[in-house]
Amino acid sequence: MIRLENVSKYYRNSSIATKGLDNISLNLNKGEIVAITGESGSGKSTLLNVISKIDNFDEGEIYYKGNETSYFNIDDMEQFRKNKIGFIFQNYNIIESYTVLENVMVPLLINGVDKKEAKKEATKLVKKVGLEKRINHKGTELSGGEKQRCVIARALASKSEVLACDEATGNLDSETSKEIIKLIKDVSEDKLVLIVTHNFDEVKDIVTRKIKLHDGRIIEDYYLKDYKGEEENEELDLDYVPIKRKTDFLVATNNLLSTPKKTIFSVIIFLVVSFIALLLFQFISTSVNDTGTTTNSFIYKGDNKLIAYNENNDILNIDVIKNITDKYVVNPFYESSSLSMPTSEVVITKDNYSEIGGYYSRHSYRSFGYETYPTNVNDNTLSLGRMPENENEVILLTNETDKDEIKEKFYNYYIPIVFSKDEIENFQIVGIEIRDDVLDYVITGSDKFQKYYKMKFMSNQLDFIINDNILLTAELSMNEKTKVITNKDITKLDAYYMNYLLFDFSDIEIEKTTEDISKIIIGYDFCDYIEKNPYEISVYGDVYSLKRRLNNNNISYINPETYSDYEIAIYTFIYKLVSYFFIVLASGSMVLIYFITYLIISRIYASKQASYAIFRTLGVTKKDMNRISRYELMTEVIFSSVFVYFLFFILGKTINNSFFNTFKHIDVFVTIWYFVILFGLGLLLALRFNRRLFKLTVNSTLKAGA
């Protein structure tokens, strides 16, 4: 069956070569139970390892059923062990995190047996070795004798023709040793059994042959029982047969579930990494893209409009503007630049809050822009309806082209502006014009509408100053009531602003609070303030005349018409490129995160190397082991990255504060880049870990106890 011809094995240390085996020649046949004995260091374990292809040899030849084996590479050796050799070791080499049943199932699964059938067959083998009562116990819960019984059952599961036992009873008491020796004898039928032992008396009753080594040489070889071996010849097929992908994934999943503490710790690490990556990419993308939206914010880009402002962001002299034209609108929201809104104050104290309070609401009207002086609107250009005839009638300008839909949604629609329970103004849309020089919906109306509209726009933002030193902008969602405003309740006010705002100041029970509230500041009189102190004004008329007059007064201006859709697209594209550049730049920081993550994860997975080495003794090839470990890492990475992504996406949609609002709309590029970077990180970690895993031979890995 197995023939050794002049086999030698050398161990090299620096420039010194030591012989582990010296010119060994042997014939070993099926049905034999061979004891390999000798003093410590005599070469008996080395002989067993080269025969069973855990280790290679340097000289001579080993034949298996007439086939040379000296040409075997690592893949051939793994395939040979998978199909031909069963192992029983002194240190058991049981997969400690697996149950008895799972340990015995492994050889069956990697040989392509279906999970259900593998479980059934493994159960029979567990009963055969007397471990049925411990079948669902993990390796860590077994005694030494029970571990060896489990390993014997696992060796039988491989259906191998050679059973290699290396000091199988070395760690057992005498009584348990006898039981294991007897069990080996019981299961050895039609197998070649090789038993390495330092105590020949322990096995003399079952062995058919004794071989003794000294300094790597055979000094004694004789039969204890008559045995006539027969020469066997067989064509050896070592073609790589990959383990089924679903089996690889099944093993990887079992590895994760069987070591919950390690898995949870690994997932926590990847959750932190995923959070940092998403936070980094999204904040960069959001901050850059926000600066790119200003050129696209013109609500009306007609050829009769300029936007006047000062280069140094100073307040405009409104009297100068009045001398230039009588057709102007003070802009409450800035179109020309990203200037900050000035602050106006009305102080509400404990004494006057009920007097100033009341209902302030944007109620049920939509997000309309407004323009007072589009001079090119008339009866002939209207797509629907008529021109206004009184101060409570307005016209809607829109770029939507579906006339029927626009009519249904807006024609004769009333825009209610609510100031208090008793003060409500209704403005009726009596005409609609469809045109391409407006953004979204624009209202053209009377001076009354403009005044009311701006006042309502400004009253939605409430600035609370608590104890003179804490400033909080509270943008309250519909029907939200804040009973007591204290330092403890600040987070309740940090909500995002919706189109609909309902806030009743009379519900602020200031008298009941135990903490001092000096004042509450709101933008109630912002309309009057901004009219007197404008930072930006839209002027209308002949643009050539307006430009000349503004230049003469050293006033800067923007002509919205010059910002075509094409140019806006170019600007937006450029800002996107800048955003993406910074995201790629931020990805560089992931390199540092990668090395830190590797240091932590590699220590977690280093504790799994012993289990991986056992898989390799069972014939799991390098390719399959690569996949298994990669599946493990990628499962953790995918779970963590997907969990973090959707967690913060959902929080961004549901929690109303500035931090979580950042994740309300996650850019598509950010999403793609986020997953690419994290999946790439996982694959790199797996690749590096696998290089480390396969750097050592199976034998040296097992000896190192890795």
C-alpha positions in Angstrom: 0.0 0.0 0.0 2.7 2.5 1.1 6.4 1.9 0.2 9.3 4.1 1.4 12.6 3.8 -0.5 15.7 5.5 1.0 13.6 8.4 2.4 15.5 11.2 4.2 14.3 14.4 5.8 16.4 17.4 6.9 15.7 20.2 9.3 17.7 23.4 8.6 18.6 26.0 11.1 20.7 28.8 9.7 23.7 27.0 8.1 23.2 23.8 10.1 21.2 20.8 8.6 20.0 18.1 11.0 18.7 14.8 9.7 15.2 14.0 10.9 15.0 10.7 8.9 18.0 8.9 7.5 17.6 6.6 4.5 14.3 4.9 5.6 12.9 2.0 3.6 9.6 0.4 4.5 6.6 -1.5 3.2 3.3 -0.8 4.9 0.1 -2.6 4.0 -3.6 -2.4 4.6 -4.7 -4.4 7.6 -1.5 -3.7 9.6 -1.5 -2.0 12.9 2.1 -0.6 13.2 3.7 0.7 16.4 6.4 3.3 15.7 8.5 3.7 18.8 11.7 5.3 19.9 13.1 7.8 22.3 12.1 11.5 22.1 13.8 13.0 19.1 14.3 9.7 17.3 12.2 10.7 14.3 9.0 8.7 14.9 6.6 11.7 14.6 8.6 12.9 11.6 8.2 9.6 9.9 4.4 9.7 10.5 4.2 13.2 9.1 6.0 12.5 5.9 4.0 9.3 5.3 0.7 11.2 5.9 1.8 14.3 3.9 1.6 16.7 6.8 5.3 17.4 6.0 7.4 16.8 2.9 10.7 14.9 2.6 14.0 15.7 0.9 15.4 12.5 -0.5 14.2 9.1 -1.7 10.7 8.2 -2.7 7.4 7.3 -1.0 4.9 5.3 -3.1 1.2 5.1 -2.5 -0.3 2.1 -4.2 2.4 2.3 -6.8 2.2 6.1 -7.3 5.2 8.4 -6.6 4.5 11.2 -4.2 7.8 13.2 -4.3 6.3 15.6 -6.9 3.4 16.5 -4.6 2.9 20.2 -4.2 0.9 21.8 -1.3 -2.4 21.3 -3.1 -1.7 17.7 -3.9 -0.7 17.0 -0.3 -4.0 18.6 0.9 -6.0 16.6 -1.6 -4.2 13.4 -0.5 -4.9 14.1 3.2 -8.6 14.9 2.4 -9.2 11.5 0.8 -6.6 9.1 2.2 -5.6 10.0 5.8 -7.4 10.2 9.1 -5.5 11.8 12.1 -5.5 11.2 15.8 -3.1 13.6 17.7 -1.7 13.7 21.2 -3.1 17.2 21.7 -6.4 16.1 20.2 -6.7 18.9 17.6 -10.4 19.1 18.1 -12.1 22.3 17.0 -12.8 23.5 20.5 -15.6 25.9 19.5 -17.5 23.2 17.6 -19.8 20.6 19.2 -19.0 16.9 18.9 -21.4 16.5 16.1 -20.1 19.5 14.2 -16.5 18.2 14.5 -17.5 14.8 13.0 -19.5 16.5 10.3 -16.6 18.5 8.9 -14.9 15.7 6.8 -18.2 14.7 5.4 -19.1 18.3 4.4 -15.8 19.0 2.7 -16.2 15.7 0.8 -19.4 17.0 -0.7 -22.0 15.2 1.5 -25.2 17.1 1.9 -25.7 18.8 5.3 -28.7 16.7 6.2 -27.0 13.4 5.2 -23.8 14.5 6.9 -25.6 15.1 10.2 -27.2 11.6 10.0 -24.0 9.8 9.2 -22.0 11.8 11.8 -24.6 10.9 14.5 -24.0 7.2 13.8 -20.3 7.6 14.2 -20.7 9.6 17.4 -22.7 6.7 18.8 -20.1 4.2 17.6 -17.4 5.8 19.7 -19.8 6.1 22.7 -20.3 9.9 22.8 -24.1 10.1 22.0 -24.7 11.8 25.4 -22.2 14.5 24.6 -23.1 15.0 21.0 -24.1 18.7 21.4 -21.3 19.6 23.8 -18.5 21.9 22.6 -14.9 20.7 22.6 -14.1 22.9 25.5 -16.6 20.9 27.6 -15.1 17.5 26.9 -12.6 15.5 28.9 -9.4 14.3 27.3 -10.8 10.8 26.6 -14.0 12.3 25.1 -11.9 14.5 22.9 -10.0 11.5 21.5 -13.2 9.6 20.9 -14.5 12.6 19.0 -11.3 12.8 16.9 -11.5 9.0 16.2 -15.1 9.5 15.0 -14.0 12.4 12.8 -11.2 10.2 11.4 -13.7 7.5 10.5 -15.9 10.1 8.9 -13.2 10.8 6.3 -13.5 7.2 5.1 -9.7 7.1 4.9 -7.6 4.0 4.3 -4.8 5.2 6.6 -5.2 6.1 10.3 -2.3 8.1 11.6 -2.1 8.2 15.5 0.5 10.5 17.0 0.9 9.7 20.7 -2.9 9.3 20.8 -2.9 8.4 24.5 -0.1 10.7 25.6 -2.3 13.1 27.6 -4.7 10.4 29.0 -4.7 8.4 32.2 -4.0 4.7 32.0 -7.6 3.6 32.2 -8.8 6.0 29.5 -5.7 5.1 27.4 -6.8 1.4 27.4 -10.3 2.4 26.3 -8.9 4.5 23.4 -6.5 1.8 22.3 -9.3 -0.7 22.3 -11.5 1.7 20.3 -8.7 2.2 17.7 -8.5 -1.6 17.3 -12.3 -1.8 16.9 -12.3 0.7 14.1 -9.1 -0.4 12.3 -10.6 -3.0 10.1 -9.4 -2.7 6.4 -7.2 0.2 7.4 -3.5 0.7 7.7 -3.0 2.0 11.3 0.2 3.8 12.2 0.6 4.4 16.0 3.5 6.6 17.2 4.0 5.9 20.9 6.7 6.2 23.5 5.0 3.4 25.6 5.0 0.2 23.5 3.5 -1.9 26.3 0.3 0.2 26.0 -0.4 -0.9 22.5 1.4 -4.3 22.3 -1.8 -6.2 22.5 -3.3 -4.7 19.4 -0.4 -4.1 17.1 0.8 -6.5 14.4 4.2 -4.9 13.9 6.8 -2.9 15.8 9.2 -0.4 14.2 11.8 1.3 16.4 13.8 4.4 15.4 17.0 5.9 16.7 18.5 9.2 15.3 16.3 9.0 12.3 17.2 5.4 11.4 15.2 2.1 11.8 17.0 -0.1 14.3 14.2 -2.6 14.8 11.4 -3.8 12.5 9.6 -7.1 13.2 6.1 -8.6 13.1 4.3 -9.5 16.3 1.6 -11.4 14.3 1.8 -13.2 11.1 0.8 -10.9 8.3 1.1 -11.4 4.5 0.8 -8.1 2.7 -0.4 -7.8 -0.8 0.9 -5.3 -3.3 -1.8 -2.8 -4.3 -1.8 -0.6 -7.3 -4.2 2.2 -8.0 -4.3 5.2 -10.3 -4.1 8.2 -7.9 -6.4 11.0 -8.8 -5.4 14.2 -7.0 -7.3 16.7 -9.3 -8.5 19.6 -7.2 -12.2 19.2 -6.4 -13.3 22.5 -4.9 -15.6 22.4 -1.9 -19.1 23.6 -2.8 -19.5 27.3 -2.3 -22.5 26.8 -0.1 -20.4 24.4 2.1 -17.6 27.0 2.4 -20.3 29.6 3.5 -21.8 27.1 5.8 -18.5 26.4 7.5 -17.7 30.2 7.7 -21.1 30.8 9.2 -20.6 28.1 11.7 -17.2 29.5 12.6 -18.8 32.9 13.3 -21.7 31.5 15.4 -19.5 29.1 17.3 -17.3 31.9 18.6 -19.8 34.6 19.5 -17.5 36.7 21.7 -14.9 37.0 18.9 -17.5 37.6 16.3 -19.3 40.4 18.3 -16.0 42.1 19.1 -15.0 42.0 15.4 -18.4 43.4 14.4 -18.0 46.2 16.9 -14.7 47.1 15.3 -16.2 47.1 11.8 -19.2 49.1 13.0 -16.9 51.8 14.3 -14.9 51.8 11.0 -18.2 52.0 9.0 -19.5 54.9 11.1 -16.2 56.8 10.6 -16.2 56.2 6.9 -19.9 57.2 6.4 -19.5 60.3 8.6 -16.4 61.4 6.8 -17.7 60.9 3.3 -21.2 62.4 3.9 -20.0 65.4 5.8 -17.5 66.3 3.1 -20.0 65.7 0.4 -22.7 67.7 2.2 -20.5 70.7 3.0 -19.1 71.0 -0.5 -22.4 70.4 -2.3 -24.1 73.0 -0.1 -21.8 75.7 -1.4 -22.7 74.6 -4.9 -26.4 75.3 -4.6 -26.2 79.1 -4.4 -26.0 79.6 -8.2 -29.1 77.6 -8.7 -31.3 79.5 -6.1 -32.8 82.2 -8.4 -36.5 81.9 -8.0 -37.0 84.1 -11.1 -34.4 84.6 -13.9 -36.4 87.0 -16.2 -34.6 89.5 -18.5 -35.9 92.4 -16.5 -34.2 91.6 -13.1 -30.9 92.4 -11.4 -29.9 91.5 -7.8 -28.1 94.3 -6.1 -25.7 93.7 -3.1 -22.4 95.0 -1.7 -19.2 93.1 -2.3 -18.2 93.5 1.4 -21.6 92.1 2.6 -22.5 95.5 4.1 -26.1 96.8 4.3 -27.3 98.5 1.2 -28.4 102.1 1.3 -32.1 101.7 0.4 -32.4 105.5 -0.4 -29.9 105.1 -3.1 -31.9 102.2 -4.6 -35.1 104.2 -4.4 -33.3 106.9 -6.5 -32.3 104.3 -9.1 -35.8 102.7 -9.5 -39.1 102.5 -7.8 -39.5 98.8 -8.7 -37.6 96.9 -6.2 -38.0 94.1 -3.6 -35.9 93.6 -0.5 -35.0 90.0 -0.4 -35.4 88.2 2.9 -33.6 85.1 1.6 -30.4 85.7 -0.3 -30.1 84.7 -3.9 -26.8 86.2 -4.9 -24.5 84.8 -2.2 -24.4 82.7 1.0 -24.7 85.7 3.3 -25.9 85.1 6.9 -29.3 86.4 7.8 -29.1 89.4 10.2 -30.8 89.0 13.5 -33.7 91.1 14.8 -34.9 90.9 18.4 -38.2 91.1 20.2 -37.7 90.3 23.8 -40.4 88.2 25.5 -40.2 88.2 29.3 -42.3 86.7 32.0 -44.3 89.9 32.0 -45.2 90.3 28.4 -45.1 86.9 26.7 -48.8 86.4 26.8 -49.4 89.8 25.3 -47.1 89.2 22.4 -48.0 85.5 22.0 -50.5 84.0 19.7 -50.7 81.6 16.8 -47.9 81.9 14.3 -48.2 79.5 11.5 -47.2 78.8 7.9 -50.3 76.8 8.1 -51.2 75.0 4.9 -49.6 76.9 2.1 -46.9 75.6 -0.1 -43.3 76.6 -0.5 -43.8 79.5 -2.9 -41.2 82.0 -4.0 -42.4 85.5 -4.8 -41.6 88.3 -7.2 -43.5 91.6 -7.3 -42.4 93.1 -10.7 -42.1 90.7 -13.6 -43.0 93.4 -16.1 -43.4 90.9 -19.0 -46.5 89.3 -17.4 -49.8 90.3 -19.0 -53.2 88.9 -20.2 -51.6 87.7 -23.5 -48.9 85.6 -21.8 -51.1 84.0 -19.2 -51.5 80.2 -19.8 -54.7 80.2 -17.6 -56.9 82.7 -15.9 -56.6 86.5 -15.7 -54.5 89.3 -14.2 -55.2 90.4 -10.6 -57.8 93.0 -10.0 -57.4 93.6 -6.3 -54.7 93.4 -3.6 -55.8 89.9 -2.5 -55.4 88.3 -5.9 -52.1 86.9 -7.2 -50.6 85.1 -10.2 -48.6 81.8 -10.1 -45.5 81.4 -12.3 -44.3 77.9 -12.8 -41.9 75.8 -15.0 -44.2 72.8 -14.9 -45.6 72.0 -18.3 -48.7 69.9 -17.5 -51.4 72.5 -17.8 -54.2 70.2 -16.6 -52.3 69.2 -13.5 -51.3 72.8 -12.7 -55.0 73.8 -13.1 -56.2 71.1 -10.7 -53.6 71.9 -8.1 -53.5 75.7 -8.1 -56.2 77.5 -10.2 -58.4 79.5 -7.8 -56.4 78.1 -5.0 -56.4 80.2 -1.8 -53.2 80.9 0.1 -54.1 81.5 3.7 -51.6 83.4 5.9 -52.5 83.1 9.6 -51.3 85.7 12.1 -53.6 84.8 15.0 -56.8 83.0 15.6 -58.7 86.1 14.5 -56.4 87.5 11.8 -56.2 85.4 8.6 -55.5 86.8 5.1 -56.4 84.8 2.0 -54.8 85.4 -1.4 -56.4 83.8 -4.4 -54.4 82.5 -7.4 -56.5 83.9 -10.3 -53.9 83.4 -13.1 -51.2 80.9 -14.0 -48.3 81.4 -16.4 -46.0 78.5 -17.6 -42.5 79.7 -18.3 -38.9 78.4 -18.2 -37.3 81.3 -16.3 -38.6 80.5 -12.9 -37.5 78.0 -10.3 -40.4 75.8 -8.9 -43.4 78.0 -8.0 -43.2 81.8 -8.0 -46.1 84.2 -6.9 -46.5 87.6 -8.5 -48.8 89.6 -6.3 -49.6 92.9 -4.7 -47.5 94.9 -2.2 -49.9 93.6 0.5 -49.0 90.0 -0.4 -45.3 90.7 -0.4 -45.5 92.3 3.0 -47.5 89.5 4.5 -45.6 86.8 2.8 -42.2 88.1 4.1 -43.5 88.6 7.5 -44.7 85.0 7.7 -41.4 83.7 6.3 -39.5 85.5 9.0 -41.7 84.4 11.9 -41.0 80.7 11.5 -37.6 80.9 13.0 -37.4 81.2 16.8 -34.2 82.0 18.6 -34.2 81.1 22.3 -31.6 82.6 24.6 -31.5 80.7 27.9 -29.8 82.4 30.8 -28.2 85.0 28.5 -25.5 82.5 27.3 -27.1 79.6 25.5 -28.4 80.4 22.0 -30.8 77.8 20.4 -32.6 78.1 17.1 -35.8 76.1 17.5 -37.5 75.1 14.3 -40.7 73.4 15.6 -42.6 70.8 13.7 -46.4 70.9 13.3 -48.4 70.6 16.6 -45.3 70.3 18.7 -45.9 71.8 22.1 -43.1 72.8 24.5 -44.6 73.1 28.0 -41.5 74.2 29.9 -38.3 75.6 28.4 -35.4 74.8 30.6 -31.8 73.8 30.1 -32.9 70.1 30.4 -35.5 70.6 27.7 -33.2 72.2 25.1 -33.0 69.0 23.1 -36.8 69.0 22.7 -36.6 72.2 20.8 -33.8 71.1 18.5 -36.2 69.9 15.8 -36.1 70.4 12.0 -38.4 72.9 10.4 -41.3 71.7 8.3 -43.5 73.6 5.9 -46.2 73.5 8.5 -45.6 75.3 11.8 -48.0 75.5 14.7 -46.6 77.0 17.9 -48.6 78.6 20.6 -46.6 80.8 22.9 -49.3 80.7 25.6 -48.3 77.0 26.1 -44.9 78.0 27.4 -45.4 77.7 31.1 -42.6 80.0 32.1 -44.0 80.5 35.6 -43.7 76.8 36.4 -40.0 76.4 35.6 -37.5 76.1 38.4 -34.7 77.6 36.3 -34.2 81.2 35.4 -35.1 82.2 31.8 -33.9 85.7 31.1 -35.5 86.2 27.7 -36.7 84.5 24.6 -35.8 86.2 21.3 -37.9 85.7 18.1 -37.8 87.1 14.6 -41.2 88.7 14.9 -40.3 92.2 13.5 -37.8 90.9 11.0 -39.9 92.3 8.1 -39.6 95.9 9.4 -36.0 95.4 10.3 -34.9 94.0 6.9 -36.8 96.7 5.0 -34.7 99.3 6.8 -31.5 97.4 6.7 -31.3 95.3 3.5 -28.4 93.2 2.5 -29.8 92.4 -0.9 -32.4 93.9 -3.2 -34.0 92.7 -6.4 -34.4 95.6 -8.9 -36.6 95.5 -12.0 -36.7 97.4 -15.3 -34.4 97.9 -18.3 -31.3 96.0 -17.2 -28.9 98.2 -19.3 -30.1 101.3 -17.6 -30.1 99.6 -14.2 -26.5 98.3 -14.6 -25.3 101.8 -15.5 -27.0 103.4 -12.5 -25.8 100.6 -10.1 -22.2 101.0 -11.4 -22.3 104.7 -10.9 -23.2 104.1 -7.2 -20.6 101.4 -6.7 -23.2 98.7 -6.1 -22.5 95.2 -7.2 -25.1 93.1 -9.0 -25.9 89.7 -10.5 -28.0 89.2 -13.6 -29.8 85.9 -12.9 -30.6 85.5 -16.6 -26.9 85.1 -17.4 -26.9 81.9 -15.3 -28.3 79.6 -17.9 -29.3 76.1 -17.1 -26.2 75.0 -19.0 -24.0 77.2 -16.8 -25.7 76.1 -13.7 -25.1 72.5 -14.7 -21.4 73.3 -15.3 -21.1 74.9 -11.9 -22.9 72.0 -10.2 -20.7 69.5 -12.0 -17.6 71.4 -10.9 -18.8 71.5 -7.3 -19.6 67.8 -7.5 -16.0 67.1 -8.8 -14.6 69.1 -5.8 -16.8 67.1 -3.5 -15.7 63.8 -5.0 -12.1 64.8 -4.9 -12.3 65.5 -1.2 -14.1 62.1 -0.7 -11.3 60.4 -2.5 -8.8 62.3 -0.4 -10.7 61.3 2.7 -10.4 57.7 1.5 -6.6 58.1 2.1 -7.3 58.4 5.8 -8.9 54.9 5.5 -5.5 53.6 4.9 -4.5 54.5 8.4 -7.8 53.0 9.7 -7.0 49.9 7.7 -3.7 49.3 9.5 -5.3 49.9 12.9 -8.2 47.6 12.0 -5.8 44.9 10.8 -3.8 45.0 14.0 -6.9 44.4 16.1 -8.7 41.9 13.8 -5.5 39.9 13.2 -5.2 39.3 16.9 -8.8 38.1 17.0 -8.3 35.8 14.1 -4.9 34.6 15.3 -6.8 32.7 18.0 -8.6 30.9 15.2 -5.5 29.8 13.4 -5.4 26.5 15.3 -8.9 25.7 14.1 -7.9 26.6 10.5 -4.8 24.3 10.8 -7.1 21.5 11.8 -9.2 22.1 8.8 -6.1 21.8 6.7 -5.1 18.4 8.2 -8.6 17.3 7.2 -7.8 18.2 3.6 -9.4 21.7 3.3 -7.2 23.1 0.5 -5.6 26.5 0.5 -8.1 27.8 -2.0 -11.1 26.6 0.1 -9.5 27.9 3.3 -9.1 31.3 1.7 -12.7 31.4 0.8 -13.9 30.3 4.2 -11.9 33.0 6.1 -12.8 35.5 3.4 -16.5 34.7 3.9 -16.1 35.1 7.6 -14.5 38.6 7.4 -16.8 39.8 4.6 -19.9 38.7 6.4 -18.9 40.8 9.4 -17.9 43.8 7.1 -21.1 43.6 5.0 -23.4 43.3 8.1 -21.6 46.2 9.8 -21.5 48.5 6.8 -25.1 47.9 5.7 -26.3 48.2 9.3 -24.6 51.5 9.9 -25.7 52.9 6.5 -29.4 52.2 7.0 -29.3 53.0 10.7 -28.1 56.5 10.0 -30.3 56.9 6.9 -33.4 56.1 9.0 -32.2 58.2 11.9 -31.7 61.1 9.5 -35.3 60.7 8.4 -36.7 60.5 11.9 -34.6 62.4 14.3 -34.7 66.2 13.9 -31.3 67.7 14.7 -28.5 69.1 12.6 -26.2 66.0 13.0 -28.7 63.4 11.9 -30.2 65.6 9.2 -26.8 65.3 7.5 -27.8 61.7 6.7 -31.3 62.5 5.5 -30.2 62.5 1.9 -27.0 60.4 1.3 -25.4 61.2 -2.1 -25.4 58.2 -4.6 -21.7 58.6 -5.1 -21.1 58.6 -1.3 -23.2 55.4 -1.1 -21.2 53.7 -3.8 -17.8 54.9 -2.6 -18.7 54.0 1.0 -19.5 50.4 0.2 -16.6 50.1 -2.3 -14.1 51.3 0.3 -15.4 49.1 3.1 -15.8 46.0 1.0 -12.3 46.6 -0.3 -11.1 47.0 3.2 -12.6 43.6 4.1 -11.0 41.9 1.1 -7.6 43.4 1.9 -7.8 42.2 5.5 -8.8 38.7 4.4 -5.9 38.6 1.8 -3.4 39.7 4.4 -4.6 37.3 7.0 -4.6 34.4 4.5 -1.0 35.2 3.6 -0.1 34.9 7.3 -2.2 31.8 7.7 -0.4 29.9 4.9 3.1 31.2 5.6 3.7 28.2 7.8 3.3 24.6 7.0 0.5 22.7 8.6 3.0 20.9 10.9 4.7 24.1 12.1 1.3 25.8 12.6 0.1 22.9 14.8 3.3 22.8 16.7 3.2 26.5 17.3 -0.3 26.1 18.7 -1.4 29.0 16.5 
